[in-house]
């Protein structure tokens, strides 16, 4: 096993874990609850960490993460129900909750 990603925000680590899982890369989350130890540990050592279960997938995992981090967002879209504009990253309308079509 080898560490592949760390970030101070747990939600970001979960997002990367999900992305890797969708790519067929098994991971393990460590330090999920270590934030309370910051001060006893250096802050960066208390960050949540994502570890690969198979170190042979490290190059592929790094490439998946790199592509995600450098992806350009698409254009905003207009809700078919209320015609409000939502960012490309939203799958439902921020205003009325209608699904993106």
VODOPA-263540 format. One record per residue (C-alpha): residue in one letter; y, x negated, z negated. Coordinates in nm, 3 decimals, always signed. Layout:
<votis>
(voti 'A',(Y,X,Z)) ...
</votis>
This chain:
<votis>
(voti 'X',(+0.000,+0.000,+0.000)) (voti 'X',(+0.354,-0.112,+0.067)) (voti 'X',(+0.702,+0.020,-0.005)) (voti 'X',(+0.874,+0.160,+0.305)) (voti 'X',(+1.182,+0.350,+0.187)) (voti 'X',(+1.402,+0.396,-0.118)) (voti 'X',(+1.720,+0.594,-0.177)) (voti 'X',(+1.918,+0.705,-0.483)) (voti 'X',(+1.884,+1.073,-0.387)) (voti 'X',(+1.536,+1.220,-0.430)) (voti 'X',(+1.597,+1.487,-0.165)) (voti 'X',(+1.650,+1.216,+0.099)) (voti 'X',(+1.324,+1.045,+0.002)) (voti 'X',(+1.143,+1.380,+0.028)) (voti 'X',(+1.297,+1.436,+0.372)) (voti 'X',(+1.172,+1.098,+0.496)) (voti 'X',(+0.828,+1.164,+0.341)) (voti 'X',(+0.808,+1.493,+0.531)) (voti 'X',(+0.916,+1.327,+0.854)) (voti 'X',(+0.650,+1.056,+0.817)) (voti 'X',(+0.385,+1.315,+0.729)) (voti 'X',(+0.469,+1.506,+1.050)) (voti 'X',(+0.412,+1.178,+1.235)) (voti 'X',(+0.067,+1.136,+1.080)) (voti 'X',(+0.171,+0.871,+0.828)) (voti 'X',(+0.043,+0.922,+0.472)) (voti 'X',(+0.281,+0.826,+0.191)) (voti 'X',(+0.302,+0.825,-0.186)) (voti 'X',(+0.619,+0.899,-0.382)) (voti 'X',(+0.692,+0.671,-0.678)) (voti 'X',(+0.972,+0.666,-0.937)) (voti 'X',(+1.028,+1.037,-0.879)) (voti 'X',(+1.144,+1.084,-1.238)) (voti 'X',(+1.274,+0.733,-1.311)) (voti 'X',(+1.645,+0.820,-1.281)) (voti 'X',(+1.655,+0.872,-1.656)) (voti 'X',(+1.556,+0.508,-1.703)) (voti 'X',(+1.868,+0.378,-1.527)) (voti 'X',(+2.036,+0.157,-1.781)) (voti 'X',(+1.703,+0.035,-1.914)) (voti 'X',(+1.615,-0.060,-1.557)) (voti 'X',(+1.859,-0.174,-1.295)) (voti 'X',(+1.985,+0.131,-1.104)) (voti 'X',(+1.813,+0.032,-0.780)) (voti 'X',(+1.479,-0.012,-0.962)) (voti 'X',(+1.507,+0.348,-1.081)) (voti 'X',(+1.553,+0.487,-0.728)) (voti 'X',(+1.270,+0.704,-0.591)) (voti 'X',(+1.046,+0.503,-0.360)) (voti 'X',(+0.821,+0.596,-0.071)) (voti 'X',(+0.508,+0.387,-0.028)) (voti 'X',(+0.270,+0.383,+0.268)) (voti 'X',(-0.094,+0.447,+0.190)) (voti 'X',(-0.192,+0.236,+0.491)) (voti 'X',(+0.021,-0.076,+0.530)) (voti 'X',(-0.097,-0.111,+0.890)) (voti 'X',(+0.132,+0.182,+0.975)) (voti 'X',(+0.444,-0.001,+0.850)) (voti 'X',(+0.587,-0.083,+1.194)) (voti 'X',(+0.540,+0.274,+1.317)) (voti 'X',(+0.687,+0.416,+0.994)) (voti 'X',(+0.994,+0.191,+1.020)) (voti 'X',(+1.046,+0.306,+1.379)) (voti 'X',(+1.018,+0.674,+1.284)) (voti 'X',(+1.272,+0.622,+1.004)) (voti 'X',(+1.505,+0.424,+1.232)) (voti 'X',(+1.499,+0.694,+1.500)) (voti 'X',(+1.575,+0.960,+1.240)) (voti 'X',(+1.862,+0.766,+1.086)) (voti 'X',(+2.023,+0.697,+1.424)) (voti 'X',(+1.965,+1.038,+1.584)) (voti 'X',(+2.277,+1.198,+1.725)) (voti 'X',(+2.325,+1.560,+1.623)) (voti 'X',(+2.323,+1.812,+1.902)) (voti 'X',(+2.602,+2.058,+1.978)) (voti 'X',(+2.694,+2.338,+1.742)) (voti 'X',(+2.543,+2.678,+1.824)) (voti 'X',(+2.670,+3.034,+1.810)) (voti 'X',(+2.486,+3.292,+1.604)) (voti 'X',(+2.347,+3.577,+1.817)) (voti 'X',(+2.411,+3.826,+1.533)) (voti 'X',(+2.763,+3.745,+1.410)) (voti 'X',(+2.887,+3.488,+1.665)) (voti 'X',(+2.984,+3.234,+1.396)) (voti 'X',(+2.937,+2.866,+1.476)) (voti 'X',(+2.675,+2.662,+1.289)) (voti 'X',(+2.593,+2.291,+1.312)) (voti 'X',(+2.294,+2.185,+1.521)) (voti 'X',(+2.110,+2.083,+1.204)) (voti 'X',(+2.102,+2.445,+1.078)) (voti 'X',(+1.808,+2.665,+1.179)) (voti 'X',(+1.970,+2.978,+1.037)) (voti 'X',(+2.329,+3.097,+1.052)) (voti 'X',(+2.530,+2.975,+0.754)) (voti 'X',(+2.728,+3.300,+0.755)) (voti 'X',(+2.475,+3.582,+0.798)) (voti 'X',(+2.136,+3.410,+0.771)) (voti 'X',(+2.015,+3.514,+1.118)) (voti 'X',(+1.759,+3.284,+1.278)) (voti 'X',(+1.870,+3.052,+1.554)) (voti 'X',(+1.742,+3.180,+1.887)) 
</votis>
